[in-house]
């Protein structure tokens, strides 16, 4: 039992990236995570733009039939709303905004996982959406989780120092 706990603790430390130097962690969970957030938001805006501008012609393609589970306007508003929230939160550099940004990244990971599932549901043919969006979902989820944990750790250290 002790070995399992030790393995889980090691896995947790690896996922949390605590082994990295403090300066690198600070860069990764501030600048690096902002890059991931902005990239995710811009891709969501791109998806929404295709759905809004392409109209029903896009949904007639076999690859995009799975997206019809939601009304195209609802889907576009959801994607644009999430993207705008992500972009707004990245403007501010407070610990609260960092935590909120982390939660938004986790939520966007869920959106990317659903988008990925719609591409998998349209198989065959093989598409890049079957590999790109699962990777984006994992990157967003890990970045969000680690940003939340890092920000809480920084806050705890700040309050201990008082």
TORBAKE-191892 format. One line per field, with one value per residue (C-alpha): x negated, y, z negated. Coordinates in steps of 0.5 Angstrom, whole numbers, plus 500, padded with zeros to 3 digits. Each point is the difference from the previous one (the first is absolute). Example, Ala and Ser with C-alpha at 12.3 -4.5 7.8 and 13.67 -1.06 7.14 Angstrom:
<atoms>
c1 = c(475 | 498)
c2 = c(491 | 507)
c3 = c(484 | 502)
</atoms>
This chain:
<atoms>
c1 = c(500 | 494 | 497 | 507 | 500 | 493 | 501 | 506 | 497 | 494 | 505 | 504 | 493 | 498 | 507 | 499 | 494 | 497 | 493 | 499 | 496 | 504 | 499 | 502 | 506 | 502 | 499 | 503 | 507 | 500 | 497 | 501 | 507 | 502 | 497 | 505 | 506 | 499 | 499 | 506 | 504 | 498 | 502 | 506 | 502 | 497 | 505 | 506 | 498 | 501 | 506 | 503 | 497 | 501 | 507 | 504 | 495 | 494 | 505 | 502 | 493 | 499 | 494 | 505 | 506 | 499 | 500 | 508 | 501 | 500 | 503 | 495 | 501 | 500 | 494 | 497 | 502 | 497 | 493 | 500 | 502 | 495 | 494 | 502 | 500 | 493 | 497 | 503 | 497 | 493 | 500 | 500 | 494 | 503 | 500 | 508 | 499 | 495 | 505 | 506 | 495 | 498 | 508 | 501 | 495 | 503 | 507 | 497 | 496 | 507 | 503 | 494 | 501 | 507 | 498 | 495 | 505 | 504 | 495 | 499 | 507 | 500 | 494 | 499 | 496 | 494 | 499 | 495 | 506 | 500 | 492 | 500 | 506 | 498 | 493 | 503 | 505 | 494 | 496 | 505 | 502 | 493 | 499 | 506 | 499 | 493 | 501 | 505 | 496 | 494 | 504 | 502 | 493 | 498 | 506 | 498 | 493 | 502 | 504 | 495 | 495 | 504)
c2 = c(500 | 505 | 498 | 502 | 507 | 501 | 499 | 505 | 505 | 500 | 500 | 506 | 504 | 498 | 503 | 506 | 501 | 502 | 497 | 506 | 506 | 506 | 505 | 495 | 498 | 507 | 501 | 494 | 501 | 508 | 501 | 493 | 499 | 506 | 498 | 494 | 504 | 505 | 494 | 496 | 506 | 502 | 493 | 500 | 507 | 497 | 494 | 505 | 504 | 494 | 498 | 507 | 502 | 493 | 499 | 493 | 498 | 499 | 495 | 496 | 498 | 493 | 502 | 506 | 496 | 498 | 508 | 500 | 498 | 507 | 505 | 504 | 506 | 498 | 496 | 506 | 505 | 494 | 500 | 508 | 501 | 495 | 503 | 507 | 498 | 497 | 506 | 505 | 496 | 500 | 507 | 501 | 497 | 499 | 493 | 500 | 501 | 494 | 496 | 502 | 499 | 493 | 498 | 503 | 496 | 493 | 502 | 501 | 494 | 497 | 504 | 497 | 493 | 500 | 503 | 495 | 495 | 503 | 498 | 493 | 499 | 502 | 495 | 498 | 503 | 502 | 507 | 505 | 501 | 493 | 502 | 507 | 502 | 494 | 503 | 507 | 497 | 497 | 506 | 505 | 495 | 499 | 508 | 502 | 495 | 502 | 507 | 500 | 495 | 505 | 506 | 497 | 498 | 507 | 503 | 495 | 502 | 507 | 499 | 496 | 506 | 505)
c3 = c(500 | 498 | 507 | 504 | 496 | 501 | 508 | 500 | 496 | 505 | 506 | 497 | 499 | 507 | 503 | 495 | 503 | 493 | 502 | 505 | 497 | 497 | 506 | 505 | 496 | 500 | 507 | 502 | 496 | 501 | 507 | 503 | 498 | 503 | 506 | 500 | 498 | 505 | 505 | 498 | 500 | 507 | 503 | 496 | 504 | 506 | 500 | 498 | 506 | 505 | 497 | 500 | 507 | 503 | 498 | 502 | 505 | 495 | 496 | 507 | 500 | 496 | 496 | 497 | 499 | 493 | 498 | 502 | 493 | 498 | 504 | 504 | 497 | 493 | 501 | 503 | 494 | 495 | 504 | 501 | 492 | 498 | 504 | 498 | 493 | 501 | 503 | 495 | 494 | 503 | 500 | 493 | 496 | 493 | 496 | 500 | 508 | 500 | 497 | 504 | 506 | 498 | 499 | 507 | 503 | 497 | 502 | 507 | 500 | 499 | 506 | 504 | 498 | 502 | 507 | 501 | 498 | 506 | 505 | 497 | 501 | 507 | 502 | 505 | 503 | 496 | 498 | 497 | 495 | 497 | 497 | 500 | 495 | 495 | 499 | 499 | 495 | 496 | 501 | 497 | 495 | 497 | 501 | 496 | 495 | 499 | 500 | 495 | 495 | 501 | 499 | 493 | 498 | 502 | 496 | 494 | 500 | 500 | 494 | 496 | 501 | 496)
</atoms>
